[in-house]
Amino acid sequence: SLLLAPVPSDDEDKMWEYYDKICAEKDKKQKKLYEKWLSTQEQWFTRWVREMIRIAKPGSPIILEQISQAYCDNDNDWDGVRQKFWKTFVADKQNGVDPHSLDMEPNKVDEDRYNVFMKKRK
């Protein structure tokens, strides 16, 4: 399920204000909400990349470009995932990736984003 702001969808400023509040608050309830938010993003990225891996030939590169950081780490961009997510992703054997193939680098077009490289297991 998506984590949606409890504001009308046509009021984008209020939606982003709601997300900014989640990032700024340090109480237990807000922290739990933020952890759910991160988990939701990570689940989406997992499904997306697993599909790329599924259709790739064994040993093929899987390249992801211009990945945004998590919103609370960079609120000038759309929501993405933290770079440490990919280390966990490649370590999970059911994802079918060579864990030693992971490489990340800053994106050269947008320095707040990053690129990810990994290989499907042979």
Secondary structure, 3 states (H helix, E strand, C coil): CCCCCCCCCCCHHHHHHHHHHHHHCCCHHHHHHHHHHHHHHHHHHHHHHHHHHHHCCCCCEEEEEEECCCCCCCCCCCCCCCCHHHHHHHHCHHHCECHHHCEEEECCCCCCCEEEEEEECC
